[in-house]
Amino acid sequence: MLSPEQIAARKGKLTGSRIRPLMTGDGDGVMRLWREMTGQQVEEDLSGVWAVRLGEATEALNLEWFARHNGGRPVSRRAR
């Protein structure tokens, strides 16, 4: 999972793990996200979520695949 430094760097930022409720219109999820972003609630533990763990395991492949199929543009802000 994430190191303490990575967790600190994510604080107050919208990340791929956090954006789902906004993209799906999940009202409860949006409220949870708002509470997390304003410090009213502890961030949800995603260490047991299959999609999150799969994304961690395949991140390098996904970034390389994206770059290859998008004009070879490199992804420069990895893990941010």
Backbone torsions as a table, in degrees:
resi	resn	phi	psi	omega
1	MET	NA	-163.1	-174.9
2	LEU	-80.0	145.6	175.4
3	SER	-77.3	163.2	176.4
4	PRO	-56.9	-35.4	178.3
5	GLU	-66.0	-41.7	179.0
6	GLN	-66.3	-39.5	178.3
7	ILE	-62.4	-43.8	178.9
8	ALA	-63.4	-38.4	-179.2
9	ALA	-68.1	-28.0	-179.9
10	ARG	-79.6	-18.9	-174.0
11	LYS	-55.3	126.6	177.9
12	GLY	78.1	9.0	-178.5
13	LYS	-116.5	147.5	172.7
14	LEU	-82.3	123.5	-179.0
15	THR	-119.0	172.5	178.4
16	GLY	-57.2	-36.1	179.8
17	SER	-70.3	-27.1	-175.6
18	ARG	-94.5	-16.1	-169.7
19	ILE	-79.3	-19.0	-175.2
20	ARG	-50.3	-48.8	-178.1
21	PRO	-60.8	-32.7	178.3
22	LEU	-69.5	-39.2	-177.9
23	MET	-73.9	-29.6	-177.0
24	THR	-98.2	-9.8	-179.0
25	GLY	75.4	23.5	178.9
26	ASP	-72.9	100.2	-175.5
27	GLY	-57.4	-45.2	178.7
28	ASP	-63.7	-40.6	179.1
29	GLY	-65.7	-38.1	178.2
30	VAL	-64.0	-42.1	178.6
31	MET	-64.8	-41.0	177.1
32	ARG	-61.8	-44.0	178.8
33	LEU	-61.0	-44.0	179.5
34	TRP	-61.1	-43.7	179.2
35	ARG	-64.3	-39.1	176.8
36	GLU	-63.4	-46.3	-175.7
37	MET	-68.1	-25.2	179.9
38	THR	-98.9	6.7	176.1
39	GLY	77.8	13.4	-179.5
40	GLN	-88.1	-11.4	-177.9
41	GLN	-147.4	144.6	176.8
42	VAL	-72.6	140.6	179.9
43	GLU	-58.7	139.4	179.1
44	GLU	-59.4	137.6	176.8
45	ASP	-79.6	113.3	-177.4
46	LEU	-99.9	10.2	-175.9
47	SER	-65.8	-18.2	178.9
48	GLY	-105.3	11.6	-179.3
49	VAL	-94.6	118.8	-174.9
50	TRP	-55.1	-47.8	-176.5
51	ALA	-61.6	-37.1	179.0
52	VAL	-67.4	-46.5	-179.6
53	ARG	-65.4	-39.1	177.4
54	LEU	-63.5	-40.9	177.4
55	GLY	-61.9	-39.3	176.9
56	GLU	-62.5	-44.6	-175.8
57	ALA	-69.2	-28.6	-175.3
58	THR	-111.4	13.2	-175.0
59	GLU	-56.8	-47.0	-178.8
60	ALA	-60.5	-43.9	178.5
61	LEU	-63.4	-44.3	-178.7
62	ASN	-62.1	-42.2	179.8
63	LEU	-67.4	-40.8	178.1
64	GLU	-64.7	-42.0	-179.9
65	TRP	-63.9	-44.6	178.2
66	PHE	-58.7	-49.2	-178.8
67	ALA	-60.3	-43.4	-178.3
68	ARG	-62.5	-37.3	-175.5
69	HIS	-97.4	11.7	176.8
70	ASN	-131.0	50.5	175.0
71	GLY	73.3	16.6	178.5
72	GLY	74.7	9.1	178.7
73	ARG	-66.5	125.7	-179.6
74	PRO	-72.8	150.5	174.1
75	VAL	-93.0	113.0	-171.0
76	SER	-97.4	-18.6	-176.8
77	ARG	-109.5	58.9	-177.8
78	ARG	-69.7	141.7	178.1
79	ALA	59.1	35.1	177.0
80	ARG	-127.4	NA	NA
